[in-house]
C-alpha cells in the first residue's frame, strides 16, 4: 500500500490510489484491449470468469462508440460548410 501511494503521488499530485483501484484499472484496460475474459481471469489471479466479468462494462463501451460517432458526424457536417 505504501508503494502504491508513493508512486501515484509522483504522477498525480494530491491524488492517492489504492491497490484495489490500481488492480481494477489494470483489469479494465486489459479487457478493453484484449477482449479475452479468460486472460482477464488469470492475470489478476481470479478463480472464476464471473469475478473477472466485473471488469467489463458493455454500457460504457456503447456510450464511447456513440460519442465517437456523434463526433464524426459533427466533424463531417462542419467540413461540408
Secondary structure, 3 states (H helix, E strand, C coil): CHHHHHHHHHHCCCCCCCHHHHHHHHHHHHHHHHCCHHHHHHHCCCCCHHHHHHHCCHHHHHHHHHHHHHHHHHHHHHHHC
